[in-house]
Amino acid sequence: MRCFLTICETKRYSEAADKLGMMQSTLFKQIKAMEDELFIKIFDKDKKGVKLTGAGEVLYPYIVFMYGEYEKMIGRLQEYSISENASLQLGSLYFTKQYDILQIIKEFGTIQPNIKISMDEYRSNELEEMIRTGKLDAGFTYKELVEWEYRKILPIREDYLVAVMNKNHHLALRDSIQLSELKAEQFVLMKGDERLYKQLLKFCIDEGFVPKEYNMDIRLETMKELISTSGCVTILMRTMAEDLIEDKNLVMVMIEGSKKLTLSFVMENDTKACEAFANYIS
C-alpha cells in the first residue's frame, strides 16, 4: 500500500523507489504483484511519468483508507513493543527470496527495533527439522510442502504454476495451456529441493503423465541456457519463473487449472518476538 501511495505522490517510479529506500525493480515487482492479485492494470505511463488508470482511480480511495487503518494498527502494536533485547531466528527456502521476504523483515524491524533478526536459507526438509528441533523460531515455506504439524501456519501469498520455454516453441504464443499439452516435451526440473521436485512431478502425474526429464540437478543459470538452446521446457511457480524470463529468448505461459502453492509463515516457538512477528504478518 505504501508503494502504491508513494508512486501516486511522486508520479515517478524512480523517485518513489528512492523515497522508499528500495530498488526500482523491487518496486515494480510490488506493483506487479498487486496488479496480478486484483486482475487490473494500476498505472499507465505518460509524458510526466506515470498516472493512475481508471481502475487505479477506483482503487485509490480504498488504499488511502486501508493504509490509514494500517497506521492506526502500527500505533497500537507499538504499545506492546518488546523492550528487552530479543532475538528472532528465521529460515526460508532458498528459492523464496523472490517473494521480498527481506522487505517484510525490514519493515517489521522498524516497528520492533529491539528484536535482533537473523535469517538463513534451507531446503524444505532441512527447514522443517531446524524449526522442529528449536534451532529456528519460525520460517517461510510452501504450505503444501509441510509434513510437520506446526503450532501456527499463516498463509501469505498464493503462487501459480507456469511453464517456461523458448520463445520459438510452438506453444509460446499462447496465453495459457493445459499441463497435459506438455506431456511429449523434454523437461528440465529443479531438483535442489526434494519436496518441491516431488510436488512438480505430482502436478504432472495428476494430469496423467510422467515428465521425460534430464537426469541432472542444475542451477537456475544453467536451466536458462538449456531451455534457451535445447528446446526443453520447465514448470515452476510464477514468482520463481520471473528470474528465468529475464532472458529475452524465454517466455512464461500460464498453466490452466489453478495449480498453485501457498507461501506461508510457519512457527513452533511461542516467544514474544515470534508472536509479534506473526501478528505483524497477520
Rosetta blueprint (number, residue, H / E / L):
1 M L
2 R H
3 C H
4 F H
5 L H
6 T H
7 I H
8 C H
9 E H
10 T H
11 K L
12 R L
13 Y H
14 S H
15 E H
16 A H
17 A H
18 D H
19 K H
20 L H
21 G L
22 M L
23 M L
24 Q H
25 S H
26 T H
27 L H
28 F H
29 K H
30 Q H
31 I H
32 K H
33 A H
34 M H
35 E H
36 D H
37 E H
38 L H
39 F L
40 I L
41 K L
42 I L
43 F E
44 D E
45 K E
46 D E
47 K L
48 K L
49 G E
50 V E
51 K E
52 L E
53 T L
54 G H
55 A H
56 G H
57 E H
58 V H
59 L H
60 Y H
61 P H
62 Y H
63 I H
64 V H
65 F H
66 M H
67 Y H
68 G H
69 E H
70 Y H
71 E H
72 K H
73 M H
74 I H
75 G H
76 R H
77 L H
78 Q H
79 E L
80 Y L
81 S L
82 I L
83 S L
84 E L
85 N L
86 A E
87 S E
88 L E
89 Q E
90 L E
91 G E
92 S E
93 L E
94 Y L
95 F L
96 T L
97 K H
98 Q H
99 Y H
100 D L
101 I H
102 L H
103 Q H
104 I H
105 I H
106 K H
107 E H
108 F H
109 G H
110 T H
111 I H
112 Q L
113 P L
114 N L
115 I E
116 K E
117 I E
118 S E
119 M E
120 D E
121 E E
122 Y E
123 R L
124 S H
125 N H
126 E H
127 L H
128 E H
129 E H
130 M H
131 I H
132 R H
133 T L
134 G L
135 K L
136 L L
137 D L
138 A E
139 G E
140 F E
141 T E
142 Y E
143 K H
144 E H
145 L H
146 V L
147 E L
148 W L
149 E L
150 Y L
151 R L
152 K E
153 I E
154 L E
155 P E
156 I E
157 R E
158 E E
159 D E
160 Y E
161 L E
162 V E
163 A E
164 V E
165 M E
166 N E
167 K L
168 N L
169 H L
170 H L
171 L L
172 A L
173 L L
174 R L
175 D L
176 S E
177 I E
178 Q L
179 L H
180 S H
181 E H
182 L H
183 K L
184 A L
185 E L
186 Q E
187 F E
188 V L
189 L L
190 M L
191 K L
192 G L
193 D L
194 E H
195 R H
196 L H
197 Y H
198 K H
199 Q H
200 L H
201 L H
202 K H
203 F H
204 C H
205 I H
206 D H
207 E L
208 G L
209 F L
210 V L
211 P L
212 K E
213 E E
214 Y L
215 N L
216 M L
217 D L
218 I L
219 R L
220 L H
221 E H
222 T H
223 M H
224 K H
225 E H
226 L H
227 I H
228 S H
229 T H
230 S H
231 G L
232 C L
233 V E
234 T E
235 I E
236 L E
237 M E
238 R H
239 T H
240 M H
241 A H
242 E H
243 D H
244 L H
245 I L
246 E L
247 D L
248 K L
249 N L
250 L E
251 V E
252 M E
253 V E
254 M E
255 I E
256 E L
257 G L
258 S L
259 K L
260 K E
261 L E
262 T E
263 L E
264 S E
265 F E
266 V E
267 M E
268 E L
269 N L
270 D L
271 T L
272 K H
273 A H
274 C H
275 E H
276 A H
277 F H
278 A H
279 N H
280 Y H
281 I H
282 S L
